[in-house]
Amino acid sequence: MKHVFRSALLLWAIGWMTPLASADGGIKASTPEQRAILQTRFMKQHLRLSDADSAKVQAINLNYARQMEPVLKSDGSGIAKTVQARRIMADKDAELRSVLSQEQFAAYDEAKDNLKAWLESQLR
């Protein structure tokens, strides 16, 4: 059970945990639009996106935040949610790879790895 919880939490975080995660009501109370805006803002700043790429990334983030919405709000099992979240995030990564340069995608991947490592350290 601990493994399922850990996997679900990590996948939720990979979906780009935002400051909304700690706000009143947490991430479940936020809208896909709010999550996409904050994700894009973070990515624009840390990946040094151009305005044109930022607009493309915003559209991608919004699309996948909307797809993640039913997963976040469902009462399904941790395993089912994990499988769904992994599929959504793999699709999102593939789409982002077509917009970001190799260096930007590597930095994006590193940020995800750092977040996973931090969360795993918090769960120990």
N, C-alpha and C positions, 0 to 999 in steps of 0.2 A: 504494500500500500504506500509506503514511504517513497518507493521508486516512482510510482504512478504520480503522486503529488509533485515530486521533484521534476519529473518530465513535463507535466502540465504547466508548472510554474515557469520553467525555463522556456517553454515554447511561448507562453504568454509574454515573457520578457523579450524574446526574440522578435515578437510582433512590435517591438519598440516601445518599451515601457516609457511613459512620459511623466511629466510632473503631475498629470491628472491622476496617476496611480496612487498618489498619497493625498490627494485632495478629498474633500467630503464625498463620500459615496464611492470613492475609488474609481478604477478604470471602468467598471461596469456602469457607472453613472455618467460617463462621458459619452459623447456622440462620436461616430466615425469621423465626422468632419473636424471635430476638435482634435482628435488623435492624429489625423492626417496633417493638419496645420502644424502641430507641434513637432511631428516627425520630420516634416519638410524643413521647418525652421532649423532644427538640429542638424539635418543633413546639409543644408545650404551653408551653414556656418562651418561645420567640421570638414566638409568635403569640398568646400570652395566652388559651389555650383554656379554656373552662369545663370542669368535670368531665364534664358531659354530652357536650359536643363532643369532649372528649379521648377518651372511650370510643368515639364514632363514628369518629374519626380512627384510633384504634388498630385497630379492625376493618378499616377500609379499608387501612391500612398492612400489616396481616397478610395480607389477601387478595392484595394485589398483590406482596408479598414472596414469597408462595408461588408466584404465577404467574411471577415473575422467576427463581425458583430453577433451573428447567431451562435457562433462557437462560444464566445465570451459569456453570452447570456443564457446558454442552455444549461439544463440540469443533467445532461448526459454524463456518462461515466468518464473518469479521467483518461482512460485509454482511448475512448472514442474521440474525445476532444483533442487529445494529443495527436492522433492520426490526422484529424481534420486540419489542425493548426499547422502541422508539418507540411501538408500538401499545399496549403495556402501560402505559407512562407517560401516554399520552394518555387512556386509559380511567381511570387513577387520578386524573389532574387533573380530568376531568369529574366524577367522583364526589366529589372533595374540594370542588369548586366548589359543590356542593349543600349542603355542611356549613359551610364557612367563609364569613364575611362578605366583602364586596368588599374591605375593607381587609386582612383576614387573607390572602385569596387573593393580593392584590397583594404583600404581604410575603413570602409563600411563593414566588411567582414571582421576586421580586427575589433571594431567597436562592439559587434555582436559577441565575439569571443570574450572580450573583457567583461561585458555585462553578464554572460553566462558564468564566468569564473567568479565574479563578485557574488552572484546569487548562490552559487554552490557553496561559497565560503559562509554565507549567512545561514544556510540550511544545516551546516555541520554542528 
